[in-house]
Amino acid sequence: MIDWLAFVVVLVAALVGAAVVVSTYALGLRLLTVSGRTPIVTPAEFTDAITIVTPAQIKSAEKRAAKAAKKNPLTVAQKRLAFIGACACFTLSGLAVLFGIYLIVPALHGGA
């Protein structure tokens, strides 16, 4: 016999957990960008890649990010507060992932 209530509880917990992780990470990225610390990740070059980014394109992206940071109307204190908020969001996102792992691992070993 299937315990449908337990199925619904797991479904809701998974949806809420996914929403929390994605939302806090997205808000953290937004706050990080607002603080003037735009994350620039240079793509890896592979021989079979569809698109290879040239050094000139990377330099251009870095220049655009620096220009956007100069246009930021926030004060230094507001930028610092946005950076602290970004760190808090990333921490919450990571803790939510770790909590989910914590909930799963005991079930694998026959506990709970």
C-alpha angles and dihedrals in degrees: 000000000000119000099221094182091059089048091053091047091053091046093051092045091051093049093047092046093050091047092050094049095046095042096048092045092049092047089048091053090048092050091046090054092046089052089061096253101113109186109235115190116187110217120240117251116234125180092232096043119129093221125029116194114222123221088248091057091049091050090049092052091050090049091051090050092050091049091050090050090054091053091056108123095201124111121242091258092051091049090050091049091049090051091050089049090051091052090049091051092050090048092051090048091051092046091051090053092047091048090052090051089048090054093049102043099062089051090057092056096050096261127129 
